[in-house]
Amino acid sequence: MIPVADNLFVEYRVSHAMKISLFLNFVLLSLLANTVQAVVGSKNAEKGWEAIVYITFTFKNNVDENQCSGFLINDHQAISTAHCAIRDENMEKAISASVCIGKQFPFDKPGEACFSSQKLKFAADYKYSTSTDFVTIELPEAIPLNFLGIQPLKVLPDSLAKKLMKSSALKLKAQVISFGSRNFNQPSLGKKGKAKLSNLHWDKIKGLWSADVPNAVYGKADDGAGLVVKIRSSWYLAGLLVRSKPDFFVSVEPFFDPCLPAEPGAKQPGILLTSTFKFLALNTLNCKRKTVSYLSKDAELCKLSQPASIRQLLLWLKSDKSGRIAYYLSNTIKKPSKKLNYLFKAAQLNNAEAQYQLYKIYLQGNFVRQDKAKASYYLEKASKNGLPAAQYELAMHLKKGDLTFKMSKPTQWFAYIKKAARKGSALAQYQMGLYYQQKNANRSYNWIMRAARQGYAPAQFVLAQYMLEGRGTRKNAYMAKRWLEYSAGQGYLLAINKLKHVRLSIYEN
């Protein structure tokens, strides 16, 4: 027997038959390793990235196409979010899809390929951002995965999914992965990307996985991104992204605008914001529907995945200590008196959203007698609980000296503005930009840019001025005109007048 460590030194003394035997043993061991990997999941999330596919949906009555990410779940099926394949205006469904495999658009490298299909299956009760927001694509023939060197990410097993849904605190590594969207550059670039998730939990009210993305990398769920979780040493595909909040575009460097122009602008700072993601659970797709054949139907799992009814919410309310259930009930029930009761209950349990709602109700006198003292009380509570909108409102009231607020020192309002701006409030970011306008041009530009990229029209107008003058950034007349158009397009009068009365030639490079 020749020691493995000595094989390199005795290569020419080994018989031809023995070399064949060693080679076959190596092949068998490799196959065995792959088989084990297929059972337990992917050892590395990135090794399963070949299973992320780039999908182009086409429609009968429109020449435009929708680009989206999806996932291979076996050698003849891909899955994606249904809202990628449905026109919101008239609920027109796509008639075909092109599924592309590879690393980057246009998928013309060796081992890359695109497959077309006209067999699209939608959930019968499709509704945007719910557990029915998915579509499966049946490919006309099996993809030669082994030949292409592709190993699909394994779907989270039902047994593990049930355990995770019942767990109150999940300390798992989780990522969102995509084939390129507005936050991962642009769908047209077809470039894969990922982001870390935190605070993963099962949202038993909505029947969806919920997680946060720190530092604002995502703004709109339009690309079929996937949730992958790491259990022990293996990664599993657990869900499809169906909603993210906030819904307006935010991005990381380099900056790409969601509308026009398609060309990249100058590199800009990332938005300081946290987006909340909602994912449908792939394990629940066979609950009450027969769309995805490869998943088993588990009665207990299906029960766990059902969105909560009013009766269930009322039962859960007794044990709820966060006020989340009470606040949800206040938004669900229509009768004003009951809505208020649940808002008060949620506010007592320190729910910041409920406290902020009560501030607005007492400030405006909706359903109750106007009371500025109570409005101030609830606004201060919501602000202390970290709600950016409340922190911004409190800052502005302090600055104006209205309601019942008085500043102990002249800059007290600025501390609240800064907190709100760092948590992503566009209004607060705009105020930060104005605050630094005469003190630090570069810092002012950075904050104004952040607010503008969230769609705030006054910030877009000011940003255009900065780009035109070269204040805090290099001069860019072309982009200045674009930002003016975005602002004017929202009806902002200053931007409309600027476009009307200023010579357009100054915007041309």
DASUL-V956603 format. One line per field, one symbol per residue. phi: phi as a letter, one per 20 degrees, with the letter a starting at -180 (. if undefined). psi: psi as a letter, one per 20 degrees, with the letter a starting at -180 (. if undefined). A space follows every 10 residues. Layout:
phi->???
psi->???
This chain:
phi->.eggfegfec gfeefgffff ffffgfffff ffffffgffe oefcgffeff ffdeddedcf ebffcdebeb cfdaeccccb ffffdceffc lfefdbbddd dqebgemdeg ndaccdbddd ddffdgbglc fdebbddeef bfeffffemd cgfffgfgff fffffefecd ddfccdcbeo bfedoagfel dfbbbfdclf beeffemcfc bddfmldbcb eccmfdedcd cldcdcedad fdaccfeefc bdfffcffdc efffeffcff febdeedccf effdfefmbd edfeeeecgf ffffefgfeg ffffffgfde ddnfffffff eeeefgffgf gfffffffem efffffffgf fffememcff bfffffgfff ffffenfgff ffffgffffe mdldecffbg efffffffff ffeoffffff fffffegedb ffffggffgf fffeneggff ffffffffem embffbffff fffffffffe nfffffffff deffffeef
psi->ppqhhjhhik giipqghhgg gggggggghg ggghggghgi aphphhhjhh ipqopopqqg jpiqqpqqqa ppiaijpqqr phihjpphgj kpqqirqpop pahqpjljrp iqqqpqqjnp oqphlpppka ijmqqqooqh qppmgghikp oqppqpqggh ggghhiphop mqpqqpqrko ahhkfqhihl pqrrqqqrlp ronigilqqp rqoqkmiqhp njjkqqppqp pdjqqqohrp piqqpriqpq rrqqppqheq rhqqaqprqq pnqpqpqppq phijijojql gohipqpogg ghghipqqrh ggghghhhjp iiiggghghh igphpghhgg ghgggghhjk ohgghhghgh ghgikpirpp ohghggghgh ghghjjoghh hgggghhghh kacjppphqh jhhhhhgggh ghjjohghhg hgghhjgihn gghggghggg hgijjoghhh ghhggghhik oirqpnhghg gghghgghij jogghghghg iqphhiip.
